[in-house]
Amino acid sequence: MNLSLGADGSATVTEDAGNGATTLFGHWVDTGGQVAVTFDASAGGPVEPPMVFQPAHDGLQAVTWNHASWGKVTPPPMKKGSKVKQLYWFTEGP
């Protein structure tokens, strides 16, 4: 799973649970100890429910997500990285 948080409040979440990568776009807000990501409507589909992440082990951990879309297994903690104009978190594959 990769999570990119733009300084402008934009967010991108990408995950490949083994059946092809899924990328969603939306917006994020710091709710005081957690990061909530709400997703934009996709063409012809329903709006994906929000995801919530909280700090854990020098990174972020998903604590709320749509199990039908992303699976029931808790994603591994994401480690912090940075680009010139945004922050992102990613999991490391085996």
ABEGO torsion letter per residue (X at the ends): XBBBBBAAGBBBBBBBAGAEBBBBBBBBBBAGGBBBBBBBBBBGBBBBBBBBBBBBGGBBBBABBBAAAAEABBBBBBBBBBBAABBBBBBBBX
